[in-house]
Amino acid sequence: MPDTLSHWDNVYQNKDHNQVSWHQDHATVSFDWILEHTSKDDAIIDVGCGVSVLADNLLNEGYCKLSLLELSPTAIQTTKNRLKDHSDKVNFYNENILDFQSNTQFDLWHDRAVFHFLTDKKDQQTYLNKLNQYLKFQGYFLLATFAPTGPKECSELNIVQYDGNKITQLLGNDFKLVKTTSETHPHPNGSTQDFNYFLFQKN
């Protein structure tokens, strides 16, 4: 089994970016919730951005303090090239979230399906420590994961499925659940995948 970095870089090097299972032509729930709960000058990080168009969508709305974190050099370079005209409004981090270091504290931390790849309890805790360290007091944690009715693996890797109870217990008293919703995401192969979205606020 290749290491995590090699695995994801291989995915982005060898697959049509429009044909990966998580592709969206326009960010859906995440985009709507960010618009609803943040201001244009809030600091926002997208963890595991891949080649997502969420940043494009937010830049088009006037957001100007975006940070994009991605493990795959290929994916982050693709996104950098696409957003080159907005380089003054976007910070790029090409690293594993478990190793993340920054001087910035964020108003909103967005994660559409990185966390559910963390199957090891120690890795989950490291992630949550980073979240607590870099998310401002009363900042928002917007998380999407596969639902219990969704796939048990993605891109040949095991995942952890979450419902509201499971993720709330894991986050503990540091966060309160603001809202949750489900989404049936269309896979480019014609099938569908069930996601759960959670919006938490840091206490």
C-alpha positions in Angstrom: 0.0 0.0 0.0 1.5 3.4 -1.0 1.8 6.1 1.6 -1.0 8.6 1.9 0.7 11.4 -0.1 1.6 9.0 -2.9 -1.9 7.6 -3.0 -3.6 11.0 -3.4 -1.1 12.4 -5.8 -1.5 9.3 -7.9 -5.3 9.9 -7.9 -4.9 13.5 -9.1 -2.2 12.6 -11.6 -4.0 9.7 -13.3 -7.7 10.5 -13.1 -9.8 13.0 -14.9 -10.5 15.6 -12.2 -14.1 15.8 -13.4 -14.6 12.1 -13.0 -13.5 11.6 -9.4 -16.4 10.5 -7.2 -16.4 13.7 -5.1 -16.4 16.2 -8.0 -18.9 19.0 -8.0 -19.5 21.6 -10.8 -20.5 24.0 -8.0 -20.1 23.6 -4.3 -23.6 23.0 -2.8 -24.3 22.8 1.0 -20.9 24.0 2.0 -21.2 27.1 -0.2 -24.6 28.0 1.1 -23.7 27.6 4.8 -20.5 29.6 4.4 -22.5 32.5 2.9 -25.0 32.2 5.7 -22.6 32.1 8.6 -19.6 34.2 7.6 -18.6 37.6 6.3 -16.6 38.3 3.2 -13.4 39.3 5.2 -13.6 36.2 7.5 -10.6 33.9 7.4 -11.7 30.5 6.0 -9.7 27.3 5.5 -10.7 24.5 3.2 -9.0 21.3 4.5 -8.3 18.8 1.7 -9.3 21.2 -1.0 -8.2 18.9 -3.9 -9.3 20.7 -7.0 -12.6 21.8 -5.6 -14.3 24.9 -7.0 -15.5 26.0 -3.6 -12.7 28.6 -3.5 -13.7 29.9 -6.9 -17.3 30.2 -5.8 -16.3 32.1 -2.7 -13.9 34.4 -4.6 -16.7 35.2 -7.0 -18.8 36.3 -3.9 -16.0 38.7 -2.8 -14.3 36.6 -0.1 -10.6 37.6 0.3 -9.0 35.6 3.1 -9.0 32.0 1.9 -6.6 29.2 2.8 -6.5 26.0 0.9 -4.8 22.9 2.4 -4.1 19.8 0.3 -1.8 16.8 0.5 -1.4 16.2 -3.2 1.2 18.5 -4.9 -0.6 17.8 -8.3 -4.0 18.9 -6.9 -2.7 22.0 -5.2 -0.7 23.1 -8.3 -3.7 22.6 -10.5 -5.7 24.8 -8.1 -2.9 27.4 -7.9 -2.8 27.7 -11.6 -6.6 28.1 -11.8 -6.6 30.8 -9.2 -3.4 32.6 -10.2 -5.4 35.9 -10.7 -6.5 35.8 -7.1 -3.1 35.0 -5.5 -3.4 38.0 -3.1 -6.5 36.5 -1.6 -5.5 32.8 -1.2 -2.9 31.0 0.9 -1.9 27.5 -0.1 -0.7 24.8 2.3 0.7 21.7 0.6 0.8 19.4 3.6 -1.0 16.8 5.7 -3.5 18.3 8.0 -2.0 16.2 10.8 1.3 18.2 10.4 -0.5 21.6 9.9 1.2 24.7 11.3 0.0 28.3 10.7 0.1 31.8 12.1 -3.6 32.3 11.2 -6.7 31.6 13.3 -9.7 30.9 11.3 -13.4 32.0 11.5 -14.5 28.9 9.6 -12.8 25.5 9.0 -14.3 23.5 6.1 -13.7 19.8 5.6 -15.6 18.0 2.9 -14.4 14.4 3.5 -10.9 14.5 4.9 -11.8 13.6 8.4 -13.7 10.5 7.5 -10.5 9.0 6.1 -8.9 9.1 9.6 -9.7 5.6 10.8 -7.0 5.7 13.6 -8.2 7.2 16.9 -4.8 8.8 17.5 -5.0 10.6 14.0 -8.6 11.7 14.8 -7.4 13.3 18.0 -4.4 15.0 16.3 -6.9 16.4 13.8 -9.2 17.7 16.5 -6.3 19.2 18.4 -5.4 21.2 15.2 -9.0 22.2 14.8 -9.1 23.5 18.4 -5.8 25.2 18.0 -6.5 27.1 14.8 -10.3 27.8 15.0 -11.3 31.0 16.7 -13.6 31.1 19.7 -17.2 30.9 18.3 -15.7 30.0 14.9 -17.5 27.4 12.8 -16.5 23.8 11.9 -18.3 22.8 8.7 -17.8 19.0 8.1 -19.0 16.6 5.5 -18.6 12.9 5.8 -20.1 9.7 4.4 -23.4 8.9 6.1 -24.1 5.5 7.6 -26.1 4.8 4.4 -23.1 5.8 2.3 -20.0 4.0 1.1 -17.7 2.2 3.5 -14.6 3.1 1.4 -13.6 5.8 -1.1 -10.7 5.7 -3.6 -9.7 2.3 -2.3 -9.3 3.5 1.3 -11.5 2.7 4.3 -13.5 5.5 5.8 -15.5 6.1 9.0 -19.2 6.9 8.5 -20.7 9.5 10.8 -24.2 10.5 12.0 -25.0 13.4 14.3 -24.6 11.4 17.5 -21.3 9.9 16.6 -19.6 13.1 15.6 -21.1 15.1 18.4 -19.7 12.6 21.0 -16.3 12.7 19.3 -16.1 16.5 19.5 -17.3 16.6 23.1 -18.1 19.8 24.9 -15.8 22.0 22.9 -18.4 22.3 20.1 -22.2 22.7 19.8 -24.1 21.4 16.8 -25.8 24.2 15.0 -27.4 22.2 12.2 -27.1 19.1 10.0 -28.4 17.9 6.7 -28.0 15.0 4.3 -27.0 15.1 0.6 -27.3 12.5 -2.0 -24.2 13.3 -4.1 -24.3 12.1 -7.8 -21.2 10.0 -8.7 -19.9 10.5 -12.3 -20.5 6.8 -12.9 -24.3 7.3 -12.5 -24.6 6.0 -8.9 -25.1 8.1 -5.8 -23.3 8.5 -2.5 -25.0 9.6 0.8 -23.2 12.4 2.7 -24.0 14.0 6.0 -23.1 17.7 6.6 -22.6 19.1 10.1 -22.1 22.7 11.2 -20.6 23.1 14.7 -19.7 26.3 16.6 -16.7 26.3 18.9 -17.7 27.0 22.5 
